[in-house]
Amino acid sequence: MNVSMSFVDEATIELYKETVFCFLPEFVKDFTYKPWLFSLLGSCLIGLSGILPLAIIPMGEDSDKKFEDPAESKSLRILLSFAVGGLLGDVFLHLLPEAWAHDIGNVDNYQFNGHPSLRSGLWVLTGVLIFTIVEKIFSGYANADEENPQPKCVEIANCLLRKSGGKIPQGADFQKLGCGPRGSCDIEDVPNGCYLKEREKRSKEQPKKVAGYLNLMANSIDNFTHGLAVAGSFLVSFRHGVLATFAILLHEIPHEVGDFAILLRSGFSRWDAARAQLLTACAGMLGALVAIGGSGVTSALEARTSWIMPFTAGGFLHIALVTVLPDLLKEEQPKESVKQIVALIFGIMLMAVMTILFES
C-alpha cells in the first residue's frame, strides 16, 4: 500500500512539473543557473536595504532641522540609542563569536599556542586604534577651522561695492557695519540684509562630522563580508544562496536604521545619507566578485579575509562607545533617559534574534 501511494505521489509531482513547464516562457525554459549572476543580485538586494530608513524618517523641509542636532532632537537620540544597541549586539553576538569560531577551527594555522582567540583580539584593538587615530586627525582639522574663522570684512566691503555701483559710500564705518576689532562680523547688522542672504546660501551645506565617514568605512567593510557570504552560498547551491541572502537581509535592516541615525547625527541630510548607504553597497558587490574569483581556493580566501570581522568589530565599538554614546550620556531628563535605555536594549535584543535566525 505504501509503495502504490509513493508511486502516485511521484507521478502526480512529475505531472505537475510538466504542466507548469508547458506554461513557462521560452527564456525561463532556456535559463541555466549562474552563481555569479545571483551572487551579484543578492549583494545588490542587501545593499538596497540602506534606503529603507527613508520610510522611517519623516519627510519634509522641517524634518532635516528636526534631526539635525542630537542635543535638540528627542527622536534622533532614541534612534541613536537603538544604533548603539544594534552595534554592540552585532559586535558581541555576531562578529566576534564568528571570528573566534574561525580561530578555534584553525588553531593549527596560528602561532599563538594555547590562545587561538588572541589573533582576533589583536585585530579588534587594531580596529579601535585606527578608527581613533583617523577621527583624532580629522577632528583636529575641523576644530582648527572653527577656532580660526576667516575675516568677513572683505566680503561685506564687496557686498557694499556691488550695491553702490563699485564705490564705497563716504563715511562708511566698518565697525558700525558689524566688523569687530578681530575682524569678525555680525551679519545681522549688515544693511538691507545683503551679506546675510549670501551667507545663508553658503551655510546650507554644513561640514559633515568625521564620525559619519568612519561609520561608512566600517559599514563598507561589513558589507564586503556579506558579499563574500552571499557569493559563497550561491556557489554551493541556489537554495543555500537564497536562504543566506534572506537571513543577511533580515540581519541588516535594523543595522541600517542605526547607521542612518549616525549619519544624520553627523550632519548628513536624509537623501545624502541614503546615497552614502547605497555607495557602501558597492563594497558588497566587490566582496561577491572576490568570492566568485577565488571560488577554487575557498580555504585560502577565508584565511586571507579572516581579519576583516574582528577589525570591523573594533570599528563598530569605537563608533558606538566613543562617538555616539557620549552624546546620549548628556541627557538630563529622566523620562528621555529611560526611553533611550529601552531603545538600546531593544537594539541588542533585535540583533540577537537576527543573529540566531542567521546562524540557523
Secondary structure, DSSP 8 states (H G I E B T S, - for coil): -HHHHHHHHHHHHHHHHHHHHHHS-HHHHT----HHHHHHHHHHHHHHGGGGGGGTS--SHHHHHHTT-TTT-HHHHHHHHHHHHHHHHHIIIIIHHHHHHHHHHTGGGSS-TT-TTHHHHHHHHHHHHHHHHHHHHHHHHHHHHHHS----HHHHHHHHHHHTTS---TT--TTTTTB-TTS-B-GGGSGGGHHHHHHHHHTTS----HHHHHHHHHHHHHHHHHHHHHHHHHHH-HHHHHHHHHHHHHHHHHHHHHHHHHHHHTT--HHHHHHHHHHHHHHHHHHHHHHHHTGGGHHHHHHHHTTHHHHHHHHHHHIIIIIIHHHHTT---HHHHHHHHHHHHHHHHHHHHHHHHHH-
